[in-house]
Amino acid sequence: MDIFGEQWIDHHLKIEENWRRTVKDDDTVILGGDLSWALKLEEAEEDLNYIHSLPGKKVLFKGNHDYWWQSYAKVKEALPENVFAVQNNYFPYEGGIALCGTRGWIVPGTENFSEHDEKIYKRELNRLKLSLTEALKDGYRKFIVTLHYPPFTPWGEETGFVEIMRDFDVKICLYGHLHGVDEQKVVQGEIGPIRYYFTSCDYLQFSPIAIDVSVFDKV
């Protein structure tokens, strides 16, 4: 990762130090994608074991560089204990909260947006609906959505992902994907009924942050 700047040198050591300092075994940690450079599932084993070695339960979401993540069934079978993956489903968190989400994609209006991108964008919208619908069918009404891509256009306008989240009364959304982003260009905080967290690793200085779930107490 250090090809992206000297701040990434030994980033895995920074992550581990900060993680062990802040996360306890009974915590749940959401990882929003781009978890391994591996191209095949068996090649990702070392990275998945590294994640497994850290404290807490880990809930994984797919990023655009996770080429090793092809078949959900095979990924699920290969994951170590206390590491879980979400794809077209959800993870049941404490307090009646469901952890939902999908990868997302570049959005209409983006430069060089193609017919192929349009198909993937619509597929990802459907996957978010599937994730939230599965939780809703099981009685959940409190949702935290994790997307890898931003749910906004590059100029800050809302996309179909925001529309879906509003339809399901989502209160919290996490997203990342962007790196080396100036703080003034980050969209986060409360916008309408949704509280957004920008969670790219370098932006957070390689340290986990706590998600404030007290927002659900106001419902």
Long-range contacts (C-beta under 8 A, 24 or more apart in sequence): 4-179, 4-180, 4-202, 5-180, 5-202, 7-202, 8-202, 11-201, 11-202, 11-206, 12-50, 14-205, 14-206, 14-207, 15-201, 15-206, 15-207, 16-54, 18-205, 18-206, 18-207, 18-208, 19-54, 19-55, 19-207, 19-208, 20-54, 20-55, 22-207, 22-208, 23-54, 23-55, 23-56, 23-208, 24-55, 24-56, 25-55, 25-56, 26-56, 27-55, 27-56, 27-57, 28-56, 28-57, 28-58, 28-59, 28-93, 28-94, 28-99, 29-54, 29-56, 29-57, 29-58, 29-59, 29-208, 30-59, 30-61, 30-99, 30-144, 30-146, 30-174, 30-211, 31-58, 31-59, 31-60, 31-61, 32-61, 32-63, 32-101, 32-146, 32-147, 32-148, 32-174, 32-175, 32-176, 32-199, 33-60, 33-61, 33-62, 33-63, 33-64, 33-65, 33-66, 33-103, 33-148, 33-176, 33-177, 34-63, 34-64, 34-65, 34-66, 34-148, 34-176, 34-177, 35-60, 35-63, 35-66, 36-66, 36-68, 37-65, 38-67, 38-68, 39-67, 39-68, 40-68, 41-68, 41-69, 41-70, 41-71, 41-74, 41-75, 41-78, 43-68, 44-68, 44-69, 45-78, 48-78, 48-79, 48-80, 48-83, 49-80, 51-80, 51-83, 52-80, 52-81, 52-82, 52-83, 56-82, 57-82, 57-83, 57-84, 58-82, 58-83, 58-84, 59-84, 59-85, 59-86, 59-91, 59-99, 59-146, 60-84, 60-85, 60-86, 61-85, 61-86, 61-101, 61-102, 61-103, 61-146, 61-147, 61-148, 62-87, 62-102, 62-103, 62-148, 63-103, 63-148, 63-176, 63-177, 64-103, 64-105, 64-148, 64-149, 64-177, 86-131, 86-146, 87-127, 87-131, 88-127, 88-130, 88-131, 88-134, 89-130, 89-131, 89-134, 90-131, 90-132, 90-134, 90-135, 90-138, 90-140, 92-135, 92-138, 92-140, 93-144, 95-142, 95-213, 95-216, 96-140, 96-141, 96-142, 97-140, 97-142, 97-143, 97-144, 97-213, 97-216, 98-132, 98-135, 98-138, 98-140, 98-142, 98-143, 98-144, 99-144, 99-146, 100-128, 100-131, 100-132, 100-134, 100-135, 100-143, 100-144, 100-145, 100-146, 100-170, 101-128, 101-131, 101-145, 101-146, 101-147, 101-174, 102-127, 102-128, 102-131, 102-147, 103-127, 103-147, 103-148, 103-149, 104-128, 104-147, 104-148, 104-149, 104-150, 104-151, 104-161, 104-175, 104-177, 105-149, 106-149, 107-149, 107-152, 107-153, 107-159, 107-160, 108-159, 109-153, 109-157, 110-153, 110-154, 121-160, 124-161, 125-160, 125-161, 125-164, 128-161, 128-164, 128-165, 129-164, 132-164, 132-168, 132-170, 136-168, 141-169, 141-219, 142-171, 142-216, 142-219, 143-168, 143-169, 143-170, 143-171, 143-172, 144-170, 144-171, 144-172, 144-173, 144-174, 144-211, 144-213, 145-170, 145-172, 145-173, 145-174, 146-173, 146-174, 146-175, 147-173, 147-174, 147-175, 148-175, 148-176, 148-177, 149-175, 149-177, 150-175, 150-177, 150-178, 150-187, 151-175, 151-196, 152-187, 156-187, 162-194, 165-194, 166-192, 166-193, 166-194, 169-193, 170-194, 171-195, 171-215, 171-216, 171-219, 172-197, 172-211, 172-213, 172-215, 173-197, 174-199, 174-211, 175-199, 176-200, 176-201, 176-203, 178-203, 179-203
